Amino acid sequence: MGGVGLSVAQGARLNKASRIIAIDTNPKKEKLSREMGATDFVNPLDHSNTPIQQVLIDMTDGGLDYTFDCTGNVQVMRAALEACHKGWGQSIIIGVAAAGQEISTRPFQLVTGRVWKGSAFGGVKGRTELPGLVEDYMEGKIKIDELITHRFNLDDINLAFDAMHGGDW
């Protein structure tokens, strides 16, 4: 759960989602995920013999109404779609895959009613909706300051990247 995923959790909380499942392989990220609105935290490494989409389907009695991929990993994008509930589940791709990467799935995943779509900038219309987000931040509804866990001088940029890649936040 990086900054984008944590922001998605906040958005789900603000939209009164009854269950928000955060997923990350780093157990250190559970605490902040819950502070941002996650009701559950799943580490796929704890379920190494079961595909993550099956874990989620089992947890939710059939699948999720919405999934959000914030990783840019095409295998995670597919798993997010497959974790959606048949008939109405929607999977939103937010993370940007590396150049040349392609996503794929079996047509059955879509003809059974799941929806796969992308989102740029969280779907926010800058001119009309951004002022409301700023107001929500000023009123304490959206937590931004908590997402800043470290500060580095420009000379220490390599240390910053090491901390980010190591999940040390």
N, C-alpha and C positions, 0 to 999 in steps of 0.2 A: 504494500500500500504506500504509494508515493503521493506526492502532492495532488495529482489529478484524481487518483482513486479516493483519497481522503475527501476531496471536494465533492466527488460523486456521492459519497456516503452522507455528507452534509446536505446535499440537494435532496437525497431520498428522505432524510429525516425531516427537512423543511416541508416536503410534500406528503408527510404523514405516512410513509411506508411502514407497515406493521412489522416487517422483518427485513433487516439489512445484513447481508452476509458478506463479510470482508474475506478475501482470500490472499494469502501470501506465504511464501516459503520461509520467511524470517519471523520467528516467534516474537522478536522484540517489537514488532509492529502492531501487536494486538492491543496494547494499552491505548495508544493514540487512536487507533481505528475505532475503538469503543467510545473514546471521548468525542469523536467526530460524528458518532451516530450508529455505528455498527452494533447490531444486537448479537451477532454470532461472528466467530473467527474460525476459519478453516485453513489448516496448513496441509497442502497436498502431500507433503512428505510423510505425514502421519497416516496416509491412506495409499501407500505405495503399490498395493495390489489391486486397487480399484481406480478406474479413471475418475477424475475429478467431477466430470459431468454426472456420472452415476451417483457419486457421493451426494451431490446437490439434489438430484432427483429424489433420492431416498430421504434426504433431510426435509424436503418440502412436499412430500406426498404427490409427486408427479412432475415437478419442475417449477421453475421460477417464472413470474410474470415478466420481469425485466432482468436483463444482464447487461453489464457494461464492461467492455474490455478496455483497459487503460494501459496495456503493456506494449502493444505494437507487435506482439508475437503471434504469428499466423496460426499456430497450433492452439494457442489460448483463445483466439477469436473463434475458431471452429468449436472448441469445447464449450465456450459461452453460448453459442447458438444451440448446441445439442443439449445444454442444461435447461433451456427454456421449455415451458409447458406447451404440449401439443394443443393446437387450437387458437392460442392467443399470445403466447410468449413472444417478447420482442428482445432482440439482442442488438445493442448499440455499440458500434466500434468507435472508440475515441482515440486510442493509441495509434501512432503512425508506424507502419511496418517499414522495414529497410527497403531501399530502392530495389526494384525487380522482384520483390516477394509477391506471391499470389495466394489468395485464399480459396479454399474449395470445401465443398460439402456434398453429401448425397442429395439429389433432388427431393427425396422423401422428407428431409428435414424441413423443406419449405412448403411442399404441397400438403403437409399436415397442419398448416396454419401458422407456423412460426414466421417471424419477420426479422430480416437482417438488414440493418441500415447503419449509415455512418453519421457522424456529427462533427461539425467544425465549431470550435469555440463554445462547445456546450449548447449549441443552438441559440445562443444569446444574440439578439439583435442589438448591436452596440448603441445606436442612437436612442432607442426607445426603452431598452431593458437594463442597460448598464447603470443608469442612475438609481434604479430600484435596488440593484445589488449593492451599490455603495451605501445606500440608506440601510439596507439589512446589516451590512458590516458595522456601520456606525451605531446601530441599535443593539449590536451584540448577537444578532441572529446567525450570522456567518462568522466562523472563526478563521481568521487569516494569520494573525500573529503566532498562533500555536504551530503553524506549518513551518515557521522559521526556527530551525533547531540549532543551527550553527552559523557563525559568521567568520569569514576568512578574508584576509587581505589578498589582493590580486597576486602578490608574490607567492602566495601559498595555494595557488589554484590546483596544483597537483594533489596536495593534501585534501582539498575539497572534493576532487573527483574520487580519490581513494575512499573517503568517508561515505560518499554517495554510493559508490559501487559495493562497498562492504556492508551497506545497510546500517551504518553506524550513525544513527540520528536518534 
